[in-house]
C-alpha cells in the first residue's frame, strides 16, 4: 500500500463510526469474529480501544490485522483503522489494492 493510498483511507476513516470496542478483556475470539464480519461487509473499519485496555495499541492493531487478514491503516489516539479489499472486484467500494 502506498502512502497516497494510506492517506486516502485515513481521510475516509475520519467519517465512519467505530464498529467494535476493545475493553479490558482485550482481543477475544468473539471480537475478532465480529471485526472479521465487519471488514467483509465494509472493507474499511474503525475500532475503538477503551481506556481500561492496558495493551499496546500498535501491537493490538497488528495482531487484529493479522487475525483478520487485513491491512493496518493507522493507530491514532485510541482508534485502530483496518482495511481489506473485497474478494470480488465488483464488490469493491473503495478501490485500493493491497
C-alpha positions in Angstrom: 0.0 0.0 0.0 1.4 3.4 -1.0 1.4 6.4 1.2 -1.1 8.0 -1.1 -3.5 5.1 -0.6 -2.9 5.1 3.1 -3.7 8.9 3.2 -6.9 8.3 1.3 -8.0 5.6 3.6 -7.2 7.7 6.7 -9.4 10.5 5.3 -12.3 8.1 4.6 -11.9 6.6 8.1 -12.5 10.0 9.7 -16.1 9.9 8.7 -17.0 6.5 9.9 -18.1 5.3 13.4 -16.3 2.6 15.3 -17.8 -0.9 14.7 -16.2 -2.6 17.7 -14.8 -1.7 21.1 -11.9 -3.4 22.8 -12.2 -3.4 26.5 -10.4 -5.0 29.5 -10.7 -8.5 28.0 -8.6 -7.4 25.1 -8.8 -9.5 21.9 -11.3 -12.3 22.3 -12.3 -14.8 19.6 -15.7 -13.2 19.6 -14.3 -9.7 19.0 -12.1 -11.0 16.2 -15.0 -12.7 14.6 -17.2 -9.6 14.7 -14.4 -7.4 13.2 -13.9 -10.1 10.5 -17.6 -9.8 9.6 -17.5 -6.0 9.6 -14.4 -5.9 7.3 -16.1 -8.4 4.9 -19.1 -6.1 4.7 -17.5 -2.7 4.7 -13.8 -3.1 3.7 -12.7 -0.2 6.0 -13.4 -0.4 9.7 -12.6 1.7 12.8 -12.2 0.1 16.2 -12.3 2.0 19.5 -10.0 0.9 22.3 -11.4 1.7 25.8 -9.2 3.2 28.4 -9.3 0.1 30.6 -7.5 -1.9 28.0 -3.8 -1.8 29.0 -2.3 -3.4 25.9 -0.1 -1.6 23.5 -2.4 -0.1 20.8 0.1 -0.7 17.9 0.5 -4.3 18.9 -3.3 -4.8 19.2 -3.7 -3.3 15.7 -1.0 -5.6 14.2 -2.4 -8.7 15.9 -6.0 -7.9 14.8 -4.9 -7.2 11.2 -3.0 -10.5 11.2 -6.0 -12.4 12.5 -8.4 -10.8 10.1 -6.0 -10.9 7.1 -6.4 -7.1 6.7 -4.0 -4.2 6.5 -3.4 -1.8 9.4 -4.0 1.7 8.1 -3.4 3.7 11.3 -3.5 3.8 15.0 -4.4 7.3 16.2 -5.3 8.1 19.8 -7.3 5.1 21.0 -8.6 4.2 17.5 -7.4 1.5 15.1 -8.3 1.5 11.4 -8.1 -1.7 9.3 -8.7 -2.2 5.6 -9.2 -5.3 3.4 -10.5 -5.1 -0.1 -13.5 -7.2 -1.1 -12.6 -10.5 -2.7 -14.8 -9.9 -5.7 -13.6 -6.9 -7.7 -17.3 -6.0 -8.5 -18.0 -5.6 -4.8 -15.1 -3.2 -4.0 -16.3 0.1 -2.7 -13.0 1.9 -2.1 -10.8 0.6 -5.0 -7.4 0.4 -3.4 -5.2 -2.7 -3.9 -3.2 -4.0 -1.0 
